């Protein structure tokens, strides 16, 4: 009898969930949802949050070395935004029943991943420009699509995040544009950064959907609305034009406009490098996680003080 009752409950829950999917209605935290849907969102949203937080590291090294006070102020504001994005996303993920402490533990133990792009070093000021223009530009293309994702808290977080990411992209493009109007050495530095960050930026969209184990469920549950290759094509189309305007060369000898497709064709992506980096063997993987662990440990007293204050306030109330 109990088994029949459980089966009925599950069937009713699934029917309500499927009805919302069919009507393209958002799924909210108190709604019943399949366990697979919940786990998929936790994996994706925590990875997104970790990427925002880890992504502060390569740019943070350049705060004290920015070429002007204005550049330093803008970079500080940008890094603060990235921290805020991580907090939005951690908070949204917590509505699915996982704690921030659990997500942090998964990051530190390697169970959870973050974007491959943040395992590359920022060697000079031009790299700060390339990160803002290319990396955040790629993020915007992906995140605009996520504004229509089926989980309400995730979708709403994306609305604000996208507005701020557009500022980040303009900041990076301004840096690259100014360098391309500078000395020969500055132009060479900008082109070198372009050469090093272009291909990792294309990898940010992930492998072809036919090779991605999570794609089927993501489309079925409307977590994902566009394929990796569609999003990558959008990014390439707009970025090639931006590069042309300031005189940068896209480091792809196979890049050609395809009139029939209405998009650029591009050369082969080194997926072996992609899997190597996300597997923990990129240039800065060890450094990034070690730094995060240290800062998290150093901040333990702040978390303890905040919890003590909350407990005290509850007792007073």
N, C-alpha and C positions, 0 to 999 in steps of 0.2 A: 504493500500500500504506500509506504513512504517513498519507494522508488518511483511509483507512478505519480505521486504528488510532486516530487522533484522534477520529473520529466515535464509535467504540466507547467510548473513555474518557469522552467527553462524555455519551453516552447512559447509561452506568453511573452517572456522577456525578449526573445529573439524576434517575435512578430512585431513588437512595439519598436524595436531597434530598426528592423528592416523597413517598417513603414516610414520612419523618419528619414532613412536613407533614400527611399523612393521619392519622398516629397522634398528632398534636399534641405531638410531642416537641421539646424545644428544640434549636436549631442552635448548636453550639459552635465556637469559633475554628478548631479543627483539622479540622472537617468540611468536605467539599467543598460548595461553594455556587455558584449561578449568579452571573455577574458583575453582572447587573442587581440582584440581591438585595444584594450587597455594596455597590454604589454607592448604592443607595437608603438603606441603613443609614448609610453614611458621611455622606451629605447630611443625614439627619434627626438623627443623634446629634451631629454637629459643630455643627449649628444649635442644638440643645438646649444643648450645652456653652457655646457662645458667648453664648447668652441668659442663662445663669446668671452668667457673668462680667461681661458688660456690665450686667446688672441690678444689680450692686453700686454702680454710679455714682450713680444718682439718690438712693439712700438714704445713701450714704457722705457726701454733703454735709451731712447732718443729725446726724452723730455729735457734733460739738462744739456743736450747738445744741439738743440734746434737752432737754426741760423738767425733767428730774430725773436724778440719778445712776442710779436704777433703770432708767429709760427708755433711758439711754445704754448701760448694760450689756447690756440685752436687744437693742438694735439692733446693737451690736457682735457679739454672739453670732449673731444672724441673718445678718449680712453674712459672717461667717466660714463659716457653713453654706453660703451660696451659693457661696463660693469652693471649698469642698470638693465641692459638687455638680458644679461645672465640672470639677474634677480627676477625679472618678469617671468622668464621661462622656467626657472626653478619653482616659482610660486604656482605657475599654471600646472606644472607637472605634479606638484603636491596635491592638487585636487583629485588626482587619480589614485591616491592612497599610498604614495611613496614619500618618505621624508627626505629632506635635503641632506641629512647625515648619510642616509643610505646611498644617495646619488654620488656624494663625495667619495664614499668608500668604494663604490664601483669604479669610479675614475682612478683612484689611487691603486687599485688592485689590477687594473687593466681590463676589467669586465666591460666597462663603458668606454667608448671611443670619443674622439673629437675630430674636427675637420683636419684632413691631411695637410692643408696649407700652412698651418701654424707650427709645423715641424721644420720649416725652413728659416734660416737666419736672416735678419735685417742688417746688412753689412754697412750701409751708408744712408745718407738722407734721401737719396733717390728711392731707396727701398721703401721708405715711409710713404712716399708718393705712390709707388706701385701698389703697395698694400691698400691704400685708400681707394685708388682708381680701379685696379683690377680685382682685388680680393673682395672689397666691399661692393664693387660693381656687380660681381658674380653673385654675391649674397643677395643683393636687391632683386635680381631677376628671379632667384629661387623664392625669396620671401614674399614678393608680390603675389606669386601663385598661392603661397600658403595663407594669404589673407582669406582665401575661400575654402580652407581646409575644414573638415566636418566637425572637429572638436572646438566648441565655442571659445573656451579660454585661450586656446592656442591661436585661433583665428584673430581674436581681438588683440592679443599681444602683438601680433604681426603688424597691425595697422599703425601703431605708434612706432614700432621698431623700424618699419620701412621709411617713415618720415625722417627719422634720425639718420638712417643709413644713407639716404640721398645726400645729406650734408657731408657725410664721410667721403662719399664718392667724389663730390665736388672739391673737397679739400685735397684729396690725392691728385686729382686731375690738375688742379691749380699748381701744385708743387712740380709736377712733370712739365706743365706748360712753361712755367718760369725757367726751369732748367734748360728747356729746349730753346729759350730765347737768350741763354747765357753764353759762357765761354765754350770753346771746343771741349775742354775737359768736362764741363758740366753736361754738355749734350751727350758725350760719350758715356758718362755715368748714368744718365737717364736711359739711354739705349741698353746699356748693360743690365740695368734693373728690369727693363721690359723683357729682355731675353731670358732672364732667370725666373721671372714670375708668371710669364704667359702660360706655359704648359701646366704648371701646378694649379693655376686658376681654372683652366679647362677641366682638370681632374676633380675640382670641387663639386661638380654636378653628379659625380659618381659614374660608374661604368654603364654601358648600354643596358637598357632595361631588361633585355633578354638574358643578361648575365647577373642581374640583381635578384637575390633570393626574396627580397621583401616587396618587390614591385607589385606583384599580383594582388596581395592583400591591401596594399596602399591605395590602389585604384578602386578595388571593390568597395572599400570602406570610405572612399572619397577623402582620404587623408591627403592624397596626392591627386592633382588635377592635370598635370602635364608631365610628359616623359622627360627623362634626363637629357636625351638628345635634343628634344624640342627646346628645352631651357638653355642648353649649351649653344644652340644655333642662335637664339635671341641675343645672348651675350656677345657672341662673336660678331654678329651683324652690326650691332650698335658700337662696339668697341673698336672695330677696324676703322670705322668712319672717324671716331674721335682721335685715333692715332694719326690718321692722315692729316687732320687739321693742324696738329702741332709738329708734324714732321717725324714722328716715330715710325719705325719699320716693324711690322709684326714678324716675329722670327719663325715663319712657316713658309718654306719654298713652294709648298703645294696649295697654298691659299688661292682660291679662284672663286669668282662670282658665278653661281649656277643660275642662269636665267630661268630654266625650267622649274627648279625648286624654289626660287625666290630667296635663296640663302647662299652664304659662302660655303664652299667645300673646303675642308681643312685636311691637313696631313694626319698620319697615324699618331695616336696618343700612346705614350709609354706606360701601359697599364701594369707592367712588371714593377716599375718604379712606384706607382700608386699603391699597389698591394704591399710592397716592401715598407713604405712609409707608414701606412695604417697598421702594419704588423709590428711596429715598434722599432724599425731600423732606419728611420729618417735621420737627417743631420742633427736635429735638436730634440728628439723624443725624450731621451733620458733627462736632459736639462730642463725641459718644460715641466715634466711631472715632478722632478726633484724640487724645483722652485715652488710649485703649487703645494706640495706636501709641507715644505718648510714654512711658508706663509700661513698655511692652515694651522700648523702646530703653534706658531708664534702668536696667532690670534685666539688661541683657546681661552685665554683669560678674559677677552672681550665677550665671548659667548657665555662664559660662566657668570660674568657680572650682569649681563643682560637677563639671564635666567633668574638670578638672585633678585634683581630689581622687580621682575614680573611677579615672582613669588611674594615679595614684600607688598606689592600693590594689591594683590589678591587678598592678603591677610588684612590689610587696612580696610579694604572695601567690605 
